[in-house]
């Protein structure tokens, strides 16, 4: 299989936006040259609310049953020197802390009225302060759609041919080398409500995604190890999240964005892919890794395919 995994990941950076046409399907040159514009895959929604934390109420829980994640926006900030604002899941295994110096956290998306904290995986987010003299107000959240909500969402996407996506871990025994590369592929949560895919390219702080996924890093979370630990499972393995930091290069025509992240050390252990600058051979097997559409709680999935002389990437009506 050589380095075809590396090349095809580059060609299919955002699986929710495109579908691969199997070898048994053909398309006219006009169809291949003029695909429809990619559409956003919405996996969540924003809600307004007003919950104050501080004084006699130093902690609160935001609970959205069935949601795959909760992301909180804070306004009316009054965090005293030495105080700590914490956002975590109920058992504390995922936790982000914020002080008066919001930038120091590397996980705060600061705006004109306050800031967005990093999302919490699961349906509950616990917010707490340590000093009763500090004050914050939760004025809005984004949260993942429930499975019922997701299934009711209109979709402009479909699968050409048979949908043979499997959880990446399903290939752990049959394709151990390829499976070992999957950790370098990340899920993007865009502005708290939509999905894309990215991957580490090379050993340094460099990641690739599509230009149609983003051209500005504001509000972009990058999730590593968001995968099912068991084949056919629904739970997610412990996830490492960082914020996108800087766009180094982007091009709409070639549909790519090269970017960096905050706290690169946190994701450096997940490995990386490289670019394989060649045309794959007809009949060569490929292994496609990404985050499937259709679920706010989807784990990383993969499929295998072979290169055909007439194969092309196109959207399905």
Secondary structure, DSSP 8 states (H G I E B T S, - for coil): -TTHHHHHHHHTS-GGG-EE--TT----HHHHHS------EE-EEEEEEEEEEETTB-EEEEE-TT-SEEEEEEEEEE--TT--EEEE-TTSSSEEEE-S-GGGGS--EE-SSEEE---EESSEEEEEES-TT-EEEEEEEEEE--HHHHHHS--S---SS----EEGGGGTTTTHHHHHHGGGEEEEEETTTEEEEEEEBSSSS-EEE-TTT-SS-TTEEEEES-S-SSTT-------EEEEEEEEEEEETTTTEEEEEESSGGGTGGG--B----S---TT-EEEEEEE-SS-TT--EEEEEEE--TT--EE---
